[in-house]
């Protein structure tokens, strides 16, 4: 018995971005292929989303790009979770983005790009969605933090457990899990969190985030939080979507990260 995972792709076209977005949202420009993976004993599917990628570097500071840090940690997290018996899907395994061909960078293009990450989790009936990001802010801001959708009690439970484990790495980190009305969180049908693994603008954190040992510690802490969540809430269901994906116009009205 094998589990089939769905990956999204695009067909090239010269249609305007708006039409691309509408077609995308109704499934007109998507096609899939099956990637077979033998199910692990726990039979849980976790989608890990390394934020940004490709033409979108995310936060940058002194030559360090968020997209690279996010991917490195995501790969470590996948390895850690698979070793514990979980099925894991990454929204990206290389330096790529999900923008449509001939896109014009802006709010709509970003919304459609984020939607591909959400769709990958939904189409694969994922049990959890974990989006990994890195922060940047002027000043001396410091510390990892975990966000959840304000109307998701299961998302909060997951965020609380992950944040608790992350703070074991940073005893001086006073940040707690926070609610955030981000598109990646309010559009997922399963418990979802967005983890900011530190501030690239902070010299100490920036240096640590580039080391394999620290990345592995973060991955281990996140895996511990995920496992703790499953032990306490094995069958939690995410609440209904706040926003729908029926049109690009509706996508405009949803906040995003």
Secondary structure, 3 states (H helix, E strand, C coil): CEEEEEEEEECCCCCCHHHHHHHHHCCCCEEEEEEEEECCCCCCEEEEEECCECCECCCEECCEEHHHHHHHHHHHHHHHHHHCCCEEEECCCCCCCCCCCCCCCCHHHHHHHHHHHHHHHHHCCCCEEEEEEEECCCCCCCCCEEEECCCCHHHHHHHHHHHHHHHHHCCCCCCCCEECCCHHHHCCCCEEEEEEEEECCCHHHHHHHCCHHHHHHHHHHHHHHHHHHHHHCCCCCCCCCCCCCCCHHHHHCCCCC
